[in-house]
């Protein structure tokens, strides 16, 4: 009986995950292989469409760019925060968390106010005489990337701050005493030790960007459609549930492949993290 007691403890949570996650996802994926035209017909139709391939490539591109920028900015900010005095560090952590307290839609609308033709940025540029007419900044790939970075950099900071804070200062001082330059100490000591946090943060940012809906819909529109908005369109506008399930399956597959590649690349570049 004692051997079975751990199984009884995990059974409710396991059942909940199966009912709320595994079964729905499994049903969605299974629906894509039950088309009357053939079990791979939905996928063939997707990849034979130039428009759909463009949406997929655009989503991967924007997600990867967002991830790279968020990793760089998040690492710099987290490194600065990790080396601040205790009280100031707490204030900066709160400042980093504060944007996460508001909804994604609210933060995306803030970018509409900033980047619109009558928005704050255009008004400032016009008043300074830098431009003679308002720039078109909304519904561009740059607007989507900027908003995505704004959304996910706080998450990256929170992921890395604790990791960087946990790196002993003695290790860095020892590298310096052995003749390592600041750049060499960063590349050979700090970066390898921070790689686990970088991997986790990069995965979180990429998956969040790749599956995002509200931000691409508000700031990208039809011109910069991404997989999340395309999925919503197929399911709720055209009621093409097989097409929507196919998009969802492709998103799951691409996310898994990219995450595995990112993890392997990071470990190859820094064997210490493996």
N, C-alpha and C positions, 0 to 999 in steps of 0.2 A: 504493500500500500504506500510505503514511504517513497518507493521509486516512482509511483504514478502521481504523487502529489504535485511535483513541478509542472507536469503536463496539465493538471487541472487548473493550476494558477494561470498558465498562459493561454488556456483554451478560449476564454471570453474575448481577449484581445485578438487572437488569431482568427476567430470566427468573425469578428467585426471587420478586420482587414479583408478577409475573403469576400464578405457580403458587400462591403462598400467600395472595394478597390479591385480585387482580382477578378471577380465575376463580371462587373460592368466593363472593365477594360478587355477582358477575354471575349465578351459578347460583341464588343465593338470591333475587335480584330477579326473575329470569326465571320462577322457579317460581310467583310470585304472578300472572303473566299467563297461566297455562296451566290455569286452573280450568275444569271442564266447564260450569259455569253461565254463563260469560262471562269475558272477559279482565280486567274491572274488578270482578267479583263479590266477591272477597275484600275489596277496599277499601270497596265499598258496604256489605258486611256489617259491617265494622268501624265505619264512621261512622254507621250506622243504630242501633248499640247505645249506649244511654245510658251504661251501665257503662264501655264501652271509651273513649268520649269523655271521661268523667270521669277515667279513668286517665291519658289523654294530657294533659288540661288540668292535672291535678295535677302531673304530671311536669314540664311546662313551668314552672308556677308555682314549684315548689320549686327547680328549677334556676336560674331567674332571681333568686329571692330569695337563694339561696346565692351566686350570682355577685356580686350587689350588695354583700352584707355582706362577702364575702371580699375584694372590691376595696377597700372602705373600710378594713377592718382591716389588710389586707396593705399598702396604701399607707402608712398611718400608721406601721406597724412598720418597713417598708422605709426610709422617710424617716429615722426615728430611727437605724436601724442604719447607714445610709449616711453619717451625719454623726458617727459615733463614732470614737474613736482606733483605730489599726490593730489592736492586740492585743485590745481589747475588742470590736471589730467582728468579729474572727474567732471569738471565743467566742459572740457572739450568733448568727452564721451557723450555727455548729455546733448551738446550741440550737434554731434554726429547723429544721434538717435532721433533728435527732434523731427526731422523731415519724415521719418518713418511713422510718426504718430498721425499723419494726415493720409487720406486715401490717395490711391494712384490717380483717380479721375481728377481730384482737386489739384494735384501737382501737375498733371498734364494740362489742365485748363490754365494754370499759371503761365505755362509756356505759350499758350495761345495769346495771352495778354502781352507777353514779352516780344513775340516774333511776328505778330500781325502787322499788316501794312499801316495800321494806325496805332501800332503797339508802342511800348516804351522804347525799345531799341531803335526802331525806325525814327521815332520822334526825336530821340537824342541825336542821331546821326544827321537828321535834317537841320536841327537847330544849330549844330556845330558846323554846318556847311560842308560836311564830308561827302554827302550824296545830294543829288538834285531832285530825286524822286524816290518814293519808298521801294525798298528791295523786297523781292518775293522770297521769304524765308520759310513760310509755312508750306506744308505738303511737299517737303523735300526730304531726301535721305538724311541730310545733315540735321534737320530739325528732329527727326526721329532718334538719331544717334545721340544728340545732345540731351534730349529728354530722358533717354534710357540711361545714359551715364549718370545723370542727376538722380535717377531713381535708385541705382544700384551701388554707387560709390559708398554711401553710408553703410550698406551691408558688407562691403569689402573692408571698410575700416574696422567694423566690429569684429570681423573674422580674423583680421591680422593683428589687431592691437594686443590681444592677449598672447598671441604667439611670439610677437616681437618683444613684448615685455618679459616673457619667460626666458629669453636668451641671456645667459649670464654675462655680465659686463667683463668678468675676468677673462673669458675666452677671447673677447675682442681685444682687450688690453694685452693679452699674451701674444696674439697675432701681430699687434703693432710693435711690441718689444722685440719680436723676432725679425723685424724689418719689413713687414707687410705694409704697403701703402694703403690709404683709406679705401681706394677702389678694390685693391686685392683682398682686403679684409671683408669688404662687402660681398665680393664675388665668391670667395672661398669659405667664408665663415657664416655671415649673416644670411645670405640667400639660401644655402643648403638647409640651414636650420629652420628657415621660415617656409620652406617649400611645402610642407604638409598644409599649412594655412593657406598658401597661395593656391594649391590645388583645389581645396574645398571652396575657397572664395570664387575662383574662376568657374568652377562647375555650377555654383549657385547663380552666378551672374549670367552665364551662358544659357542655362535652362530657363531662367526667368525671362531673359530677352527673347529667346527663341519661341516661347509659348505666350508672349505678351499679346494682349488684345486691345486694351483701352488706349494706350499711348499711340500705337500705330494707327488706330482708327481715328483718333482726334487730330493727330499731327501729320499723319501720312496720307490719310484718305484713300481714294481709289488709285491715285497715281503711285503711291508707295505701299501698296497692299502687301501684307505679310501673311504668313500661314495662319496665324490666330484669327485675323479678320476674314481671311478666305474661308476658314472652317466655319465661322459664324455665318457667313453669307450662304454657304452651301446648305447648312442645316436649318437656318431660321428664315431665309429669304426664298430660296428655291426649293426647300424641303427635299433636297437630294441627300437622303440619309446614307446611302451607300457611298456617294462621293465624299461626304463629311467624314465617314468612318475611314475611308481610304486616306484622307488628309491626316487624320489623327494617327493612324498606323504609321504613316511615313514620318510624322513628327516624332513619334516614340523611337522609331528605328534610327533616325538621324541623330537624335539627342544621345542615345546610347553609344553610337559609333563615335561621335565627336568627344564625348566625355572620356571614353576609353583611350582615344588617341591623345587627348590632352594629358591624361594621367601618365601614359607611357612616355610621352615626350618629356614631361617634367622629370620623371624618374631617370630617363636616359641622360638628360642634361645635368642632373644632380643625383648621382648614385647614393649619396648619403640619405636622401629622402626615401629611398626604397627600403 
